[in-house]
Amino acid sequence: MNIETLKKVLWDENTTKSRLGDNGYEWFVNRAERRIANCTDCNGSGTVMMPDPIGIWRIGLVSTTCPNCDEFVGGLIAFTKAYFETVPPAYRHITLRTLEPTPQSPVPLERQADIIAVLKANPDKSYAFFGKPGASKTVWATALYAEILYRQYMRPHPRWKWFPVIHLSLKKMLDQHAEYAIRRNDPDWTDLDRTLNAPDVTADKIRAVTQTGDKYRLFLEDMNGGEGTDRRRADLFDVINAIYENDGQLVITSNLTPAEFKRQYGDDLFWRITERCTVVEVFDGKDKK
């Protein structure tokens, strides 16, 4: 079956394109077409013959959408939307499975290969990447994020009150907390407003995800210091402490050395991060596990 027919069977082109944008839609179609072509249930047609649930037809079988492909398409659309919203265009080609050392990085190729091998073998672990700008920290963190995000969306029938995989900068996370601290006192806000408009990452959401049996996974970019107020530092500590106490996954990137990071963020926060994370330092070629 050609792709135009598949579109009509498995998804609506106009609706999906409006959700994903032109680039996201093209990316989605390319991957959906390849996967559906290899489906052993429908042999790439997008439809299967199944027992008639109403029992009108004497033959007992009717043509219907392939459940396997339908579930895959739904998950892939949701994944593509989240991925294109949270990953800049320059990094959207990165996947953990295809990640390889690059000569564009100042980190020696052999050292890159060692780090990548660890990440591929242990994608569910927490990591703290310390290194100068351009040392591939964001590449490694993005590869891990893409892998975990894909797993979450593509597992059977995922259901969350709050989505358990979050990727954002430290500044954005703390700005959300600061804005919410002001807006939540609006007399016109109901309890539902306060729930719906809460920051993407809070200690309460981390604990709630854990209670469902899932693991909260936070990918936090640009922890470079300068968070300023005591309130912002307290909000950061609450989030990191909740990740630590609830066995969540934490992946951070920082341009600081571990010693500089410790001075910027304090002993308590540094201890929780280094206890939770495999520390990968690419200033002098050493790392702590």
N, C-alpha and C positions, 0 to 999 in steps of 0.2 A: 504494500500500500504506500502511495507517495505521501510526502509530508503535508500537502494541502488537505488530503483526506484525513490524515491523523489529527490535524488541528481541529477539524469539525467534530471528530469522535471524542478526543481526549481533553481539549481545552478550547476556549473561545479566544480567537486571536486578538480582537479589539480590547477585550477586558484585560487579558494578560499583558498586552503591550502597554496599556495605560498604567498598570501596576509596576511594570519593570522598566519602562522607558525603552527606547529603540535599541540601545547597546545591551541592556540587560536582557531584552527579549531575544536578540540574536544569539547571545551567549547561552540562554536557556534552550532555545530550539536546537542548537547544535548538539547539545548534550542529551536532550530528550530523544532526538532522532536516533543517535547512536545506541542508546540504551534500549529503546523500544525495538529496534531492528534485531536485537539479540534475545528478545523475550521468547522463552521456550513455551510459554502458555498460549500466546496468540500468533507466534511466528512473524512478528512485526506488523500485524494488521491492526492492532489496537482493539480488536473485538474477539470474543470467544462465544461458543455455543454453550448455553447453560440451561438447566431445567426451567421450564416456564413456571414462575412463581404463582401465576393465577390459574394455570391449568386449562386455558381456553384451547390452545393448539393441540391437536391430537398427537403430533409428533413428539410433544413433550420437551422440545428444545427450542430456545429462541436465541437470536444474536444479541449480545449485550457488550458493554464496555469491558475490556479486560481489567479485572480487579488489580492485578499486579501492576500494570502500566498506569492505571488511574491513580493508585496510591503513590507510585513513583513520581508522576507528573505533579501531583499536589505538593509533595514534599520538596521537589526541585524548584517549583515556583516560589514557595516560601523561603527556601534557602537563598535563591538568587536575589530576591528582594532584600533580605537582611544583609547579604554579602555586599551588594552594590551600594547599600546605604552606609555601610560601616568601613569599607576598605577603599582607599583612594585608587584611582585608575592605574597608577604606576605599579601597584602591588597585586592587581587582580589576576595576574598570570601565575602567582605563586601557589604551589601546593606542596604539602609535606612529602608526598610520594615521589614527586619529580625534583625535589630540592637537591641541588648539587653545589659544590664549592664554586666560587666565581673569582676570577682574577681581578675584578673590579673592587673587591674588598681588600683593605690593608691587612686583614688577618691572613696569615700563611695558609695555603691551600690544605696542607695536612691537618692543621689545627681546625679549619672549617669542617673538614671531613669527619674528624673525631666528634665535634659538636653535633653535626647533622645526624651521625649514627646514633648518638644518645637520644636525640629528639625523636627519630623514627622508631626507636625501640621503646620509648616511654612517652608517648604523646599525652597521656593523662596526668603526668606529674606536673608539679609547679616549678617555675623557673624564674630567676632574677638575672636579667642580662645587663651587665655593666660594661661600657666600652665607649670609645670616642665616636662622634658622629661619623657615619659611613662604614661602621664596623659590622654591618649586617644584622644588628639587633632587631630592627623592625622586620626584616625579611624572615628571620627565624620565628619571631612572635606571630607574624601574620600566617605563616605556614601552619603553626600549631592551631591558631584560631580557626582557619579555614577547615582543618581536619575535624576539630571538635564541633564546629557549627554544622558541618555536613552530617556528622553522625547524629546529632540531635534532631535535625529536621527529617532525616531519612529513616529513622527507626520507626517501627510500626506504631501508628496511631499516637503520636506524641500529644500530650495534653499538659498544659502548665497554666497555673494562675499567673505566675510571673515567669517570663522566659529565663532559663538558668545560664545562658551564655551571653556575656556582655563584653563589648570591645569599645573603649573610649579613652580619651586622654585624661590625665589626672585633673587638669584645669577644668575640663568640661564637667567631670563628676562633681568637683567641689563647687563650681558655679551653680549647678543644679541644686545642691544642698542650700547654698546661700539664698537663691531665689525662692526656694520653697519655704525657708524659714520666715521670709517676709510675707509671702502670699497666703500661707496656711492660716494666718490670723484674720483674713478677710471675713467680715461678718456675713457676707453673702454666700460663703462656701459651706456646703454641707459635708457630712462625713464622707459621702461618696466622692465629692470633689477632692477631698484631701487624699483619699486612697488612689484615685485615678491619676492625680497630678504629682504623686510622690516621685522623688528622684529615681533614675533607672536602677541605682545600686544603693541599698540600705541594709543595715544589719537585720532589720525585721524580715526583709525579702530573702536574705541569705538563709536565715533560720527557717522560714516557711518552706523554701525549696528543699532544705535538708529533711524536714519532717515528711515530705512526700516520698522520701527514699532516693531522691535525685541528688546530684552534686552541683553546687553553684560554682560557676567558672567565670572568673574575672580576668580580662586581658587589659592591663592598665599601662598606657603609653606615657612616656615623657615625665618620669618622676625625677625631676632635675632640681628640686628645691625651690625656695622662694614662695612657699604657700602662704606666708604672711601672718594672718590673724590666728589667735588661739582657737577660735571657732572652727576655722578650716582645718587646722591640725587635729582638733578633736573629732571632727567628722571623718577625716581620713583614718584616724586610729580606730574608730568604731567599726568601720568597714573591714579594715585589715584584720582586726581582732576577731570579728565574726567569721571571716574566711578561715582563720587559724583554728578557732574553737569548733567549727562545724566541718572540718576536713574538706574544705573547698579547694578548687584549683585556682592558683594565682600565678599569673605570668606578667612580669613587669619589665620595662626597659628604662635605663637611666644612662645619661652621659657622665655621671659622677663615678668616681672610684668608690669601692665599698667604704673606705675610711671617710671620704667626703660625704657620702650618703648618710653614714651614721651620725656625723656632726650635724647635718641638716635636719634629720628627722628624729634623732634621739635614740637612746639605747633600747627602749621598750619596743618601738616600732621596728627598728632594725633587727632585734632579736626574733620577733615574730616572723618577719619576712625570711630571714636566713634559716630559721627552723622549719618553715613551711616549704621553702624553695631550694632547688638545686641552683647554686650560684655559679654563673658562667661569666668569668671576667676576661675580657679580651683587650686588656692594656698590656699585660706582660706574659700572656699565654698560659696563665694558670687558672684553674677553676676549682671550686670546692663542691663536693657532692655530699 
